[in-house]
Amino acid sequence: MTETQVGARRRVKGMVRVPGGSFLMGSEDFYPEERPVRRVEVDGFWIDDYPVTVAEFRRFVKATGYVTVAERPLDPVQYPGADPALLSPGSLVFFPTGRPVDLRDVTQWWRYTPGASWRHPAGPASTLHGMERHPVTHVAAEDADAYAAWAGKELPTEAEWEFAARGGLAGAVFTWGDDPAPRGRAMANTWQGEFPWENLKPPGRRGTSPVGGFPSNGYGLYDMAGNVWEWTSDYFVTQPDGHACCVPRNPQVTSQEASLVLGEPGAHIPRRVIKGGSHLCAPNYCLRYRPAARQGEAVDTSTAHLGFRCVLRATDGP
């Protein structure tokens, strides 16, 4: 382990100090939106050891009375032409198909489910029993921001998140190295089998898993790959700027307008970058449980595989 990694392993109140530095962000080898590879710099920061859990989010809700986006009635003005039945409070829940399907059609396995929320992650009849240490899910960007503000923290930028996820391994494919399964060992909670119909995991181990159940990366951070996607504070642009005249320091995309996709459903809704992949990622469909991988997610969207973690940027820690 390098001196930098050893220094990063100091822990304070469930957080790890990640030292500042420069790194090559992105990848040329996988999906177009990860290009170009560009060098960026970030200042040191503290980041949560693992995604915010159900128990931690419950404490926030109990202290503040906060109501998540998935629990609020939808405004018909924001969703013109939508089926009125789908304007009830709810969220997106994953349903395996049971057979091979067209992977271009996500409606084959995602269903907007009235009554689904962080309290009822699999639908209105489900509960959180035994899930206190699982990452909280069904949180929209606004919900993650609200929790972070209550905790005196912020969401990480995309650059901070990727720098932390790499764990000091420059250019490695995964958070742990280049081998997807060293010595046959699963290093993250990802899909096993052919997505979305063949799940080779035992029934009790499907879906999200308790945080910290897989090895940490070089900075001592858990679940930076798989389990749940994580919100960042950056707005999503398809092609990051790779032509700056100098190495950008602490880059961040703050323009909501830049993230809009004209001519598509929901074109008026800004998108933010999510990172890390989830328990639904599989090589045959979504090889995105890598530090460089990124997706754009509408800020009003909540799903069964999307959570978050927080950072502190104070130089001397919390």
C-alpha positions in Angstrom: 0.0 0.0 0.0 1.3 3.4 -0.9 2.0 6.3 1.6 -1.0 8.1 0.1 -3.3 5.1 0.7 -2.1 4.7 4.3 -2.8 8.4 4.9 -6.2 8.1 3.4 -7.3 5.4 5.8 -7.6 7.7 8.8 -11.3 7.6 9.8 -13.5 10.2 11.5 -17.1 9.7 12.2 -17.7 7.1 9.5 -15.7 9.0 6.9 -12.3 8.6 5.2 -9.9 11.3 4.4 -9.0 11.2 0.7 -5.9 13.3 -0.1 -6.0 15.7 -3.0 -4.1 14.9 -6.3 -4.4 14.7 -10.0 -5.6 11.7 -12.0 -6.8 10.6 -15.4 -10.5 10.7 -15.4 -12.7 8.7 -17.8 -11.9 5.8 -20.1 -11.5 5.3 -23.9 -12.3 1.5 -23.7 -16.0 1.2 -22.8 -18.9 3.6 -23.3 -18.8 6.8 -25.4 -19.9 9.1 -22.6 -16.8 8.2 -20.6 -14.6 9.8 -23.2 -12.2 11.6 -23.5 -9.7 10.6 -20.9 -8.5 13.9 -19.3 -6.3 14.9 -16.4 -8.0 16.7 -13.6 -7.0 17.8 -10.0 -9.1 17.6 -6.8 -8.4 19.0 -3.4 -8.5 16.7 -0.4 -11.9 15.8 1.1 -13.6 13.5 3.5 -16.1 10.9 2.1 -18.5 8.5 3.7 -17.2 5.0 4.1 -20.3 3.6 2.4 -23.6 4.7 1.0 -26.1 6.3 3.3 -28.1 3.4 4.9 -31.8 2.9 5.6 -31.1 3.4 9.3 -29.3 6.7 8.7 -31.9 8.0 6.4 -34.6 7.0 8.9 -33.0 9.1 11.5 -33.0 12.1 9.2 -36.7 11.7 8.4 -37.5 11.2 12.1 -35.6 14.4 13.0 -37.0 16.6 10.2 -40.3 15.1 9.0 -38.9 15.1 5.5 -41.1 13.7 2.7 -39.2 12.3 -0.3 -40.1 13.0 -3.9 -41.4 9.5 -4.3 -43.9 10.0 -1.5 -45.3 13.3 -2.9 -48.2 13.6 -5.4 -47.0 14.3 -8.9 -47.8 17.6 -10.6 -49.6 16.8 -13.9 -48.2 20.0 -15.4 -44.7 18.5 -15.2 -45.8 15.3 -17.0 -48.0 16.3 -19.9 -49.9 13.4 -21.5 -49.0 11.0 -18.6 -51.5 8.3 -17.6 -53.4 9.7 -14.6 -52.9 6.3 -12.9 -49.2 6.9 -12.9 -49.4 10.3 -11.2 -49.8 8.7 -7.8 -46.8 8.9 -5.5 -44.4 6.0 -6.3 -41.1 5.0 -7.7 -39.4 2.7 -10.2 -39.2 -1.0 -9.1 -37.2 -3.7 -10.9 -39.0 -6.9 -12.0 -37.0 -9.7 -13.6 -38.5 -10.8 -16.9 -38.1 -14.6 -16.5 -37.0 -14.9 -20.2 -34.6 -13.1 -22.6 -36.0 -9.8 -23.8 -34.9 -6.9 -26.0 -32.3 -5.1 -23.9 -33.1 -1.8 -25.7 -36.5 -1.6 -24.0 -36.1 -0.9 -20.2 -39.8 -1.0 -19.7 -39.5 -4.8 -19.9 -38.0 -4.8 -16.4 -38.7 -1.3 -14.8 -42.2 -0.5 -13.7 -43.4 2.7 -12.1 -45.0 1.4 -8.9 -47.4 3.5 -6.9 -46.6 3.2 -3.2 -43.0 2.3 -3.8 -40.6 4.5 -1.8 -37.6 4.3 0.5 -40.0 2.8 3.1 -41.4 0.3 0.7 -38.5 -0.5 -1.7 -40.2 -3.4 -3.6 -43.7 -1.9 -3.6 -46.4 -0.9 -1.2 -46.6 -4.3 0.5 -42.9 -4.5 1.2 -41.1 -3.4 4.3 -37.6 -2.5 5.6 -37.4 -5.4 8.0 -33.8 -6.6 8.2 -32.6 -3.9 5.8 -31.3 -1.3 8.3 -27.7 -1.7 7.0 -28.7 -1.7 3.3 -28.2 1.4 1.3 -31.3 3.6 1.2 -32.9 3.6 -2.2 -35.8 5.4 -4.0 -34.2 8.8 -3.3 -34.2 11.5 -5.9 -31.5 14.1 -6.2 -33.5 16.6 -4.1 -33.7 14.0 -1.3 -30.0 13.3 -1.3 -29.3 17.0 -1.2 -31.7 17.5 1.7 -30.1 14.7 3.7 -26.6 16.0 3.0 -27.6 19.5 4.2 -29.1 18.1 7.4 -25.9 16.2 8.0 -23.7 19.3 7.4 -22.2 17.7 4.3 -22.6 17.8 0.5 -22.8 15.4 -2.4 -19.5 14.7 -4.1 -18.7 16.1 -7.5 -18.2 13.6 -10.3 -14.5 14.1 -10.2 -14.3 13.6 -6.4 -16.4 10.5 -6.6 -14.3 8.9 -9.4 -11.0 9.9 -7.7 -12.2 8.3 -4.4 -13.5 5.2 -6.3 -10.1 4.5 -7.9 -8.5 4.1 -4.5 -5.1 5.1 -5.7 -5.0 2.6 -8.6 -4.2 4.7 -11.6 -5.9 3.6 -14.8 -7.3 0.3 -13.3 -10.6 -0.9 -14.9 -12.3 -1.7 -11.5 -11.9 -0.2 -8.0 -9.8 -3.2 -7.1 -7.7 -3.7 -10.2 -8.1 -5.1 -13.7 -9.3 -8.7 -13.0 -13.2 -8.7 -12.8 -13.0 -11.6 -10.3 -9.6 -12.2 -8.7 -9.2 -15.9 -7.9 -12.9 -16.3 -8.7 -14.0 -14.0 -5.9 -16.9 -11.6 -6.4 -15.6 -8.1 -5.5 -18.9 -6.2 -5.6 -22.7 -6.8 -5.5 -23.5 -7.1 -9.2 -25.8 -9.2 -11.3 -24.8 -12.9 -11.7 -26.2 -14.5 -14.8 -27.8 -13.1 -18.0 -29.6 -9.9 -17.3 -32.6 -9.3 -16.8 -34.0 -12.8 -16.6 -31.4 -15.2 -15.2 -30.4 -14.5 -11.6 -27.9 -17.1 -10.3 -27.8 -15.7 -6.8 -29.8 -17.5 -4.0 -33.1 -15.7 -3.5 -32.0 -14.3 -0.1 -29.0 -12.5 -1.7 -30.7 -10.8 -4.6 -31.2 -7.0 -4.7 -29.2 -4.6 -2.5 -26.8 -6.0 0.2 -25.7 -4.7 3.6 -23.0 -2.0 3.2 -19.5 -3.2 3.7 -20.2 -6.8 2.6 -17.5 -6.7 -0.1 -13.8 -5.7 0.1 -13.0 -2.0 0.4 -10.8 -0.3 -2.2 -7.4 1.2 -1.5 -8.8 4.2 0.4 -10.9 2.0 2.7 -14.1 2.8 1.0 -16.9 0.3 0.6 -19.4 -0.3 -2.2 -17.9 2.1 -4.7 -18.8 -0.5 -7.3 -22.2 -2.2 -7.5 -24.9 -2.4 -4.9 -26.5 1.0 -5.7 -25.8 3.8 -8.1 -24.9 7.0 -6.4 -25.9 10.6 -7.0 -23.3 13.3 -7.6 -23.7 17.1 -7.7 -22.6 17.4 -11.3 -25.1 17.9 -14.1 -24.7 15.4 -16.9 -23.2 16.2 -20.3 -22.6 13.5 -22.9 -19.1 14.6 -23.8 -17.0 16.0 -20.9 -14.6 18.8 -21.8 -11.3 17.2 -22.7 -9.7 20.2 -24.4 -9.0 22.6 -21.6 -5.8 24.6 -21.9 -4.6 23.5 -18.5 -5.4 20.8 -15.9 -8.8 21.8 -14.3 -8.9 21.9 -10.6 -12.1 20.7 -8.8 -14.1 20.6 -12.1 -17.9 20.6 -11.8 -20.7 20.9 -14.3 -23.2 23.3 -12.7 -25.4 24.2 -15.7 -28.8 22.5 -15.6 -29.5 23.6 -19.1 -26.5 21.7 -20.4 -28.0 18.5 -19.1 -31.3 18.8 -21.0 -32.1 16.4 -23.9 -34.2 18.2 -26.4 -36.8 16.2 -28.3 -37.1 13.4 -25.8 -39.7 12.6 -23.1 -38.9 14.6 -20.0 -36.7 17.0 -22.0 -37.4 19.8 -19.5 -36.1 17.8 -16.5 -32.4 18.3 -15.7 -30.1 15.3 -15.3 -27.3 14.6 -12.9 -24.4 12.3 -13.1 -24.7 9.0 -11.2 -21.8 6.7 -10.6 -20.8 3.3 -9.5 -23.2 0.9 -11.1 -25.5 -1.4 -9.0 -26.7 -4.9 -8.2 -28.4 -4.9 -11.6 -25.2 -4.4 -13.6 -24.1 -7.3 -15.7 -21.5 -7.6 -18.5 -24.1 -8.6 -21.1 -26.0 -5.3 -20.5 -24.3 -2.8 -18.2 -20.6 -3.0 -17.5 -20.8 0.2 -15.4 -19.5 -0.9 -12.0 -16.2 0.8 -12.8 -14.8 4.1 -11.6 -14.9 5.8 -15.1 -18.5 4.7 -15.8 -21.2 7.4 -15.7 -24.9 7.8 -16.5 -27.3 10.7 -16.6 -30.4 10.5 -14.4 -33.3 12.8 -14.3 -33.3 14.7 -11.0 -36.9 13.8 -10.2 -36.2 10.0 -10.7 -36.0 7.5 -7.9 -35.4 3.8 -8.3 -34.8 0.6 -6.5 -31.0 0.7 -7.3 -30.1 4.4 -6.7 -28.7 5.9 -3.5 -25.9 8.2 -2.5 -23.0 9.1 -0.1 -21.7 12.4 1.2 -18.5 14.4 1.4 -17.0 17.1 3.6 -14.5 19.5 2.0 -13.2 21.1 5.2 -9.4 20.6 5.1 -9.1 19.5 8.7 -12.1 17.1 8.7 -15.4 17.0 10.6 
